Amino acid sequence: MAQELLSTFDGELTELTLKTGTGGIFEVTADDQLVWSRKLEGRFPEITELKQRVRDVIVPDRDLGHSDRKK
């Protein structure tokens, strides 16, 4: 997922950090906003929904092409 985010948002992400944790922690933040929490959502995200949520925070006007949701 990290590689997918880096590829999709090349030039728009300045940093991506992976931190170790225990108990199945999986959280994604962008610009200090919680984008995804496995604990809150009860599951891991599909890559397309994670990209959409990251996009909505860092570049909301950007079209993600075929992986974008229909509005």
N, C-alpha and C positions, 0 to 999 in steps of 0.2 A: 504494500500500500504506500509505503514511503516513496518508492521509486516511481509509482504511478503519479503521485502528487507532484514530485519534482519534475517529471516529464510534462505533465499537463500545465503546470504553472511556472514553467521555465521563464525566468526574468521577472516574475511577480512574487515568488517566494525568496526571501533573503536567507532564511534559515529553516532547517528541519532538524529537530532534536529527538532522538529516541532515548527514553529513560527506562531503566529497569524498575520493576515493581514486583509485588507479590499478590497472590489472590486473583489473578486474571484481570488486573487493571488494564484498561485500554481507554485512554482519553486523548482527544485531539482538540487543540486550541489554536486559534488564529487571531492575531491582534488582541491577545488577552481575553478572547471570548471562547467559552466552551462550545465547540462545534459538535462533538460526539462524546458520549460517555457510555461505555458498555453497561455499567451499573444502572444508569438511568433508563437506557433503552432496552436493556435485557438481552442484548445480542450484539454481535459485531456487525458493522455496516457492510453493505454491498459497496464496491468501489465507486459506482456511479453516484450513489446517494452521498457518499463522503465527499466526492469532488464537488457536487452541487452545493453542499453546505459550506465547504471551504470557499468556493467561488462567491457564494452569497455574502461572505464576510469581507474578502479581500478585493474582489473585482466584480461587484454585483451586476454590472451591465454586460459582462462577457458571456458570449454564447459558447457552450461546450459541445456544440455540434450534435452528433448522433447520441451521445450519452446524456444530453440535456433533457430534463423533463418537459413535457408539453404544458404550456401555460394557458 
